[in-house]
Amino acid sequence: MNTYDLPDMHCPIRTKASCRSRRLGEAVTTRPLNRPGGNGIAAFGKDDPATIQGRRGWAFSSIVPAVALLITVLVPARAFAADWRLDPNETPFHPTIITTEYEGKSYPITAAAGETAEIEVSGKLKKLGSSEHYQPRLSTGYAPGFIEFKTSTASTLTATRMYRFQGGGTVPGSTVDVNADYTCSLVSSTRQTGCYLAVIFFRTDAVGDPDDRTVAIGFKQIGDIPAGPVVQVKISRGYIPVSGGNYYCLPFIFTKGKEIRSDQCEFVARFFRAQEVASHSRILQRYQEQHPSADRQAVAYLRYPPVLPDGIDLRTLPPTINATFVVMETGEVNSLALDDGLDPLASQAIRRALNGWLFLPRLKAGVPSESLIRLPLSFGPSTTPSRNGT
């Protein structure tokens, strides 16, 4: 087993929200919720631009219209948590920024006007169109503060016209009307400025993981959030499932483009981890195909920043914490060891982050093999993190 020393990692770097990719340039791509012409048309994912049309069908002389069938789906955001198989204690936090491409460059979403996302270009806010694509990415940490969601509810009401033959059979007609919205109430621990709400909607696949084809995103301007009082927020252009049934939603609160940590972060961590694990095997396969006979060192392509919880006195942390671990043939971390004498909460936070790192494993003649990694983690004065990891 070869041993490698990785460069010192500041945990985390103090910087503004960046557009760093989560995995070799790949990111979950979402489409916006939109409603052109007021007909309730929505896009559902990068591979499935399904729409629901709001026009009436034609009835022939041998067919008489039946009463419209109403189908209502009402799912609390937290209801999906029990469906996940991953243990949240083993899932690293995912401080998130949301980015989009504009004129060939990547920009973070820094604000919202009504229900329209905005980016900052040359010092001015620019509203984005309804056809933009968005990419949630791993950021360097959370903004200070904490958000508690008191309620979080999404609902869809679809009215569909059915036609019945005189002999008793039925045939589907067109969609008459679709109404969908998302509402939440929240409380902030500190005063926040320049805030907006983003909600990721999705459905799950046959094995219970998020289905990329169904992912969509909605935005809502909030503005300033005071500390203490309950704040109500509503997105009127909600998610419209392709064929009814349950769906799930993940709310985020951002201040000037940077996510504020909330009681939804455990669910968010599981959402992104499921997607990363699903793509990891494909990444390794491509990596081996590109280097069929090469000798290469292990390289980390997904690095989570440690998120320190409240209650830790940052002054008690040593300037450098040494981590040693094995990168297995699968590119996953194993046998993680840290310096002795650390605060137990700090140790747990660092372990949670490092255990989630993903690597391109060491190749020996093109064959993956284990390697031992030594990594110094720096918490020096110039990069001292806040309790939320910023």
N, C-alpha and C positions, 0 to 999 in steps of 0.2 A: 504494500500500500504506500503510495507516494504522499508526501506531506507538502503543503503549500501554505505560504503566509500571504493573506490578503491585505491590501492597504487598509490603514486606519479608517474606520467608518465613524463619522460624527453622527450622533443619534439624538434627534435628527438635525439636519442642517437648518439653520434659521434663514428662511427665505420666503418670498411670496409664493402663492400657489403657482405651480409649474405645470407643464404639459407632458410630464414624464409618462411613457407608456407602461402598461402593466406587464406586457409580455412580448418581447421581440416585435414590437410594432403592432401587435394585435390587440384590439380592445372590443368590448361589447358595443355594437353599434345600435343605437335606438333611433326610432323615428318620432317626430312630434305628434301630439294629439292635435288634430285640426278639424275644422268644420266649415269647409268652403260652401258658400251658398246657404249656410244654415241647415244643411241636410243631414248633419250628424255623421259625416264621412270621416273615418279615422284610419290611420296606417298602423300596422301591427308589428312590423319587424323588417329586418333588412332583406329577407328572402320571401316575404309574403305581404305585398302591398294590397291586402284585401280591403274592399270597401263595402259599405252598406248603402244602397241607393234609396232615396226617398221619393220614388215615383210610384204612381198607381199602375196596376196591370189592366189588361183588357179582359172583359167577361163576354164570352160568346153566348149565343141564344140558349144553348143547352146547359149553361152553367149559371148558377145563382150565387152571389157572394154570401159567405157566411160571416158571422160576427168576428171581428178582429181578435186574434189570440195575443194576449199580453204575457210576456215572459219577464220576470223580474229577478235579478241577481243582486244580492246584498251581502257583501263579505267584509267583515272587519279586517283591517290590515294585519293584526296580530294573529289571526286565525291560522295562518299558514305555518307558523313556527313549529308546530308539532309534526309537520310533514317532513321536516329535515332530519336526516339521519346523523349529521355531523355533530359532534360534541362542541359547543361553543368555546369551551376552555382550550380546545386544540385548534381553534380557528383564529388566525391573526386578525386584528382590527384592520379595516380598510378605509382610512381617511380619504375622502373622495373629492375630486374636482371634476367638473363636466366641461368638455371642450367641444369645439366644432371647427371645421375648416372654412376659411374665408379668404378668397383670392390667393389660394395656394399656401396659406399659413395657418397654424393651429392657434386658436384663441380660447381662453377659459371664459365660461359664461359668468359675467361679473354682476349682472343685475337682471331685472325683469320689469317690463312696462305692461301692466295689466296681466295678461296671460301669454305675453310674448317675451322670449329670451333676448338678452342684449349682451353684446361684447363691446369692449373698449378698443377703438381704433384711433390711433394718433390723438389720444387724450379725449376723445368724444365717444359717447355711447351710441351704438348702432343697433337698431332693431333687426332681428333676423326673420327671414321668410318662413312660411309654413312648411316648406319642403326640405328644410335643413336636416342633416344627420348629426347626432350627438354621440360623444364617446365618454363614458365615465372612466376616469383614470385614477390610479393610485397617487395620492399627494404625499407631501412630506410630513403632514401632521394635521391636527384639528386646530381650529380657532379657539381661543379661550372661552370658557363658559360651558353651560350644559342646558339642553332642551328636554323637557318632559312632555310627551304627547299624552294628553288626557283622553282624547278620543281620536280615532282615525278610521274613516268609513268611506268605502267606494260603492256606488250603485249604478246599475244599468237597467233601463226600462225600454224594452223593444216591443213595438206594436207591429204585428205582421198580419196581412190579410190572407185568409185561406179561401179557396173556392171549392164548393161542393157540387158534384154531379147530381142530377135528379135521381139517378139510380142509387146514390148513397156514397160513392167514392169521393175522395178529396184530392186536390192538387195544391201545391204551395203557390201563393201569389207573391206580390212584392212587399217590401217593408214600407209601412205607412209612416212610422215616426220612430225616432230613437232619442232618448234622453239619458245622459250619463253625467255624473259629477263625482267629485271627491271633496270631502269636508274633514277638517280636523280642528282640534282645540289644543293649545300648547301653552306651556309656562317656561319662561327663561330664568335661569339663576342669576344672570347679570343683564344689564342693558346692552342691547345689540343694535347696530346701525346698518343701514343699507342692506336689508335682508330680503331674501326671496325663498319661496318654497319650490322644491322640485320633487316630483313623485314618479318613480319607475313602476310601471305596470307590467305584469307578465303572467303567463300560464306555465304549467309544468308539463314535462314530457311523460312518456310511459313509465319511467323509473323514478319520477318524482323530482327531477332536477329542472331548473329553469330552462325553458325552451327559447333559444335565441330568436326564433322566427316570430315570436309573439311579443317581444319587448317593445314598449313604447314609453314616452316620457311626456310629462306635462309640467308647466311652470306657472307660478303666481307671485306677483309682486306683493311684498309685505311692508317694506319700509323699516322704520325703527320698532324694536320690540322692547318694552319696558321690563324691568326686573319684577317678577311677582304676579301681576295680573294675568288672567287667562285671556289668550288671544285666539280669535276664531278666524279660520282661513278656508276659502272655498275655491275650487277649480270647477268651472261650469262646463268645460269641455273634457269630460272624463273618458275613460277607456271603454271601448266597445268590443267585446269578444267576438271572434269570427263566427262561432256557432253556439253561443250561450255557454252555460256552465260556470264553474268557479274560476276566479282569477285572483291575483294577489297584488299588493301594492306596498312599496317601500318609500316612506317620506324622508326627505332631507331638508335641513334648513341651512342656508348659506349666508354668510356675511361678506359682502364684497368679493364673492367668488370662492371663499374658503368655507368648508363645511364646519358647522358647530357640532360637537359631539352630542349625542342624544340617547335616549333609552331604546332607540331602534337600531343602534350600531351593531348589536349582536346579530340581528337578523340580516343586516346589510353584509356583515362579514361572511355569513353562511352563503348568501346569494353569490357574492363574487368568488368565494372559494370553490363552490360547485362548478362555476364556469372555468376557473383556472385549472382545476384538476382534470376537467373534461378535455381541455385543449393541450394539457401537458404531454400526453402520450403522442399526439400528432406532432408536436414540436420536436420531441425526441426522435421520432421516426424520420422527419425531414433532416434533422441534424446528422443522423447516421448516413442517410442517403447522400448528403453533400460531402461527407468525409469518410468514405468506405474503408480506407486503409490508413488513416492519419493517426498521429499521436498528438493529443491536445490536452491541456490542463482543464480542470473543472472551472466553469464560469457561472456566476450567479446572474440570472436574467430577471429575477423577481425578488426584490428586497423590501420587506416590510419594515417601517420604522417602529421601534418600541414606543408604546403608548403608556406612560406612567400614570397610575391612578392617583386620586386625591389621597392625602395623608402622608405622602413621602416628603421628607425634608431633603430637597435637592442638594443642600450643602453637605450632607452626609455621604453622598455618592463619591467614590474615588474618581479622579480625573480620567482614568482609563480602566475599562473592565475587559479582561481577556476571555474570549470564548474559543472553545475547541470542539469540533464536531466532525463527524464522518459524512461525506456526501456519497450516498449509495449509487449503485449502477442505475437506479431509476431517477437520479437527480434530486432525490429528497434528502432531508437532513435527518441524521440519526446520532444517538450517543452524545448529545449536547452537554458540555461541562462548562461552568462559569467559575470565576474566582470565588474563593471562600469568603464568608463574612459579609455578604451582601444583605441589604434589607430584603426580607422574604417577598414583600410585594413588588419591589424592583426586580428581583430575580424572576418572579413569575411573569412579569410583563415582558422582560427581555426574552425569556424562553418562549413565550407565546408568539412573539414576533419572529425570532430566528427559526423556530421549528416550522414556520410556514414558508421560508425561503425555498425557491425552486432553482435548480442548477441545470446547465448542460454538463453532464458528467464527464469525468476524465475518459478519454479515448486512448486505448492502446491497440495499435494496428486496426483502428476502426471499431474496436469492441469496447463497450462501456465497462468501467471498473471503478472500484471504490477509491476514495482519496481522503486524507486527513487534512482538515482546514484549521488554521489558527487565525483568529480575527480579533484585533483590538478594537473595542468600542469606546469612542471618546465622548466624555461628558465635560469637556473643558469649559472654562469661563466664557469663552467667546461663542460657544454653541450650546449653552445650558438650556435644556428643554423646559417647557412649562409642564404642568401636570397633565395637560392634554396632548402633549407630544409635539408642540410647535417649536 
